[in-house]
Amino acid sequence: MMILFFKTMASFFLTEFQKDIEENMDKLTVSDDIPAELLTYIYAANLGAIMYWSQQMPTPADWAQMDKLFKAVLPVKINL
């Protein structure tokens, strides 16, 4: 039952992210190397990872905690 809930939520967020990204591409700073369509999947993967991580914890995070983590992950950069 919980897996179905998370799949439904993931599908909902993927659709919402896709609409939001498409409607706001002019406001995003993205490398020309990254196709705009790929951003939807990147955001969905981050969200899915946070939700999965939360479920693996002894005490799962609540939605507010997961939202805070999601927003914190977005600006992370890797300096190679």
Phi, psi and omega per residue, in radians:
M1 nan -0.783 -3.115
M2 -1.154 -0.646 3.136
I3 -1.114 -0.753 3.099
L4 -1.056 -0.721 3.110
F5 -1.039 -0.819 -3.117
F6 -1.186 -0.629 3.080
K7 -1.130 -0.714 3.113
T8 -1.139 -0.763 3.118
M9 -1.121 -0.740 3.140
A10 -1.091 -0.741 3.121
S11 -1.109 -0.749 3.117
F12 -1.061 -0.856 -3.117
F13 -1.145 -0.672 3.104
L14 -1.041 -0.788 3.120
T15 -1.118 -0.768 3.138
E16 -1.148 -0.741 3.094
F17 -1.048 -0.777 -3.108
Q18 -1.050 -0.805 3.114
K19 -1.103 -0.789 -3.103
D20 -1.103 -0.764 3.131
I21 -1.117 -0.814 -3.137
E22 -1.060 -0.693 -3.110
E23 -1.313 -0.326 -3.040
N24 -2.168 0.352 -3.127
M25 -0.966 -0.593 -3.125
D26 -1.177 -0.269 -3.129
K27 -1.727 -0.084 -3.076
L28 -1.740 2.463 3.026
T29 -1.799 1.918 -3.056
V30 -2.320 2.442 3.058
S31 -1.026 2.484 3.094
D32 -1.109 -0.293 3.137
D33 -1.321 -0.264 -3.083
I34 -1.829 2.037 3.078
P35 -1.108 2.407 -3.108
A36 -0.969 -0.656 -3.119
E37 -1.101 -0.464 -3.112
L38 -1.201 -0.505 -3.122
L39 -0.997 -0.680 3.124
T40 -0.987 -0.791 -3.101
Y41 -1.238 -0.596 3.097
I42 -1.119 -0.825 3.117
Y43 -1.092 -0.758 -3.136
A44 -1.117 -0.696 3.118
A45 -1.109 -0.742 3.099
N46 -1.071 -0.797 -3.135
L47 -1.105 -0.785 3.130
G48 -1.077 -0.700 3.134
A49 -1.122 -0.741 3.132
I50 -1.139 -0.743 3.139
M51 -1.140 -0.735 3.119
Y52 -1.121 -0.822 3.107
W53 -0.966 -0.798 -3.111
S54 -1.037 -0.726 -3.129
Q55 -1.207 -0.366 3.135
Q56 -1.481 -0.236 -3.108
M57 -1.364 2.650 3.097
P58 -0.980 -0.673 3.057
T59 -2.161 1.837 -3.110
P60 -1.027 2.571 3.104
A61 -1.201 2.631 3.045
D62 -1.485 3.045 -3.065
W63 -1.066 -0.663 -3.135
A64 -1.125 -0.727 3.112
Q65 -1.129 -0.740 -3.139
M66 -1.160 -0.654 3.093
D67 -1.105 -0.753 3.115
K68 -1.078 -0.763 3.110
L69 -1.122 -0.742 3.140
F70 -1.041 -0.814 3.138
K71 -1.150 -0.558 3.140
A72 -1.270 -0.549 -3.111
V73 -1.297 -0.567 -3.033
L74 -0.967 -0.795 -3.099
P75 -1.481 0.095 -3.123
V76 -1.125 2.331 3.111
K77 -2.101 2.602 3.086
I78 -1.878 2.098 3.119
N79 -1.709 1.878 -3.121
L80 -1.742 nan nan
